[in-house]
Amino acid sequence: NLLADGDVQGARRAATRLEADDPESPDVLLLKAACAREAGEHDEALALLAQAAEADPDWATPELWTAELLCLDEERSAEALKHARRALELAEEEDEFLDAVLLKAHLEARY
């Protein structure tokens, strides 16, 4: 909710509190990645998303967000497409599936 309200610092403080209980939690890593992404710290966000994907290899969201961030750099389109395909394979929920399909199609049209 803090992040949705634009309070990146508040969301970071919440992530730090949650991290104390479970530092390897994929949810906490994803929250930290979202904070970094909102702050324009894309390299940090990508590193955290990689950790979240490793912590829960069956979760589509970290792969999808990675693809979205990589998509911002046309030179990384092939890498983004790889992550979009992985997200599509993992998507279990309809919204994740549709987001992955759209992003994959966008990247395939570009690449």
C-alpha positions in Angstrom: 0.0 0.0 0.0 2.8 2.4 0.8 4.4 1.8 -2.6 1.0 2.3 -4.3 0.7 5.6 -2.5 4.1 6.7 -3.8 5.9 6.3 -0.4 9.0 4.5 -1.5 10.9 5.3 1.7 8.0 4.0 3.8 7.9 0.8 1.7 11.6 0.4 2.1 11.3 0.7 5.9 8.5 -1.9 5.8 10.7 -4.2 3.7 13.6 -3.8 6.2 11.3 -4.8 9.0 10.0 -7.8 7.1 13.5 -8.8 6.1 14.5 -9.1 9.7 12.0 -12.0 10.1 12.9 -13.8 6.8 15.8 -12.3 4.8 15.4 -14.9 2.0 11.6 -14.4 1.6 10.8 -14.1 -2.1 8.0 -11.7 -1.2 10.4 -9.4 0.7 12.9 -9.5 -2.2 10.1 -8.6 -4.6 9.0 -5.7 -2.4 12.6 -4.4 -2.2 12.9 -4.8 -6.0 9.7 -2.8 -6.5 11.1 0.0 -4.3 14.3 0.0 -6.3 12.4 0.1 -9.5 10.3 3.0 -8.4 13.4 4.9 -7.4 14.9 4.3 -10.8 17.6 1.9 -9.4 17.1 -0.6 -12.2 20.4 -2.5 -11.7 19.5 -3.0 -8.0 16.0 -4.1 -8.9 17.3 -6.6 -11.4 19.6 -8.1 -8.8 16.8 -8.4 -6.3 14.5 -9.9 -8.9 17.2 -12.5 -9.7 17.4 -13.4 -6.0 13.6 -13.6 -5.7 13.4 -15.9 -8.8 16.1 -18.1 -7.2 14.3 -18.2 -3.9 11.0 -19.3 -5.6 11.8 -20.7 -9.1 8.1 -21.5 -9.7 6.9 -17.9 -9.3 6.2 -15.9 -12.5 6.3 -12.4 -11.1 10.0 -12.0 -10.7 10.6 -13.2 -14.2 7.9 -10.9 -15.6 9.2 -7.9 -13.8 12.8 -8.7 -15.0 11.5 -8.8 -18.5 9.7 -5.5 -18.1 12.9 -3.8 -16.8 15.1 -5.3 -19.4 12.6 -4.3 -22.1 13.5 -0.6 -21.4 16.9 -1.2 -23.0 16.5 -2.2 -26.6 20.0 -3.8 -26.5 18.7 -6.3 -23.9 15.6 -7.3 -25.8 16.8 -10.9 -26.3 17.5 -11.3 -22.6 14.1 -9.7 -21.8 12.4 -12.1 -24.2 14.0 -15.1 -22.4 12.5 -13.9 -19.1 9.1 -13.2 -20.7 9.0 -16.7 -22.0 9.9 -18.1 -18.6 7.2 -15.9 -17.0 4.7 -17.3 -19.5 5.7 -20.9 -18.6 5.3 -20.2 -14.9 2.2 -18.1 -15.0 -0.6 -19.6 -13.0 -2.9 -16.7 -12.5 -4.8 -15.1 -15.4 -3.4 -11.6 -15.0 0.2 -12.9 -14.9 -0.5 -15.0 -17.9 -2.0 -12.1 -19.9 0.8 -9.7 -18.9 3.4 -12.3 -19.9 1.7 -12.9 -23.3 1.5 -9.2 -24.0 5.1 -8.6 -23.1 6.3 -11.6 -25.0 4.4 -10.5 -28.1 5.8 -6.9 -27.8 9.4 -8.3 -27.5 9.0 -10.7 -30.3 7.7 -7.9 -32.6 10.8 -5.8 -31.5 13.4 -8.6 -31.6 
